[in-house]
C-alpha cells in the first residue's frame, strides 16, 4: 500500500522533511514505525521514544497498534498542550 506520511514539529526537524509518500507492507502503525526506523538513523532518532509521539490516521487520533487498512494519510507529532 502507498501512504502519505506527515511529520510535525521536532519530528519533522529530525527527519528533515515535512511529508513523504512511502510504499509499505505494514499492517499497523507500529509495523510502519519499525519500517521507518530501519531506513536511516534520522528515522531511528525521531521514533526512538514512542511515548513522546502521537499519531493520526486520516486526521483521526489513533494508537500505535491501530490497523492501516484503508488509511491514506499518517501523521506523527508530539503531544499537544493547552495554554
Order of alpha helices (4+ residues) and beta strands (2+ residues): beta-alpha-beta-alpha-alpha-beta-beta-beta
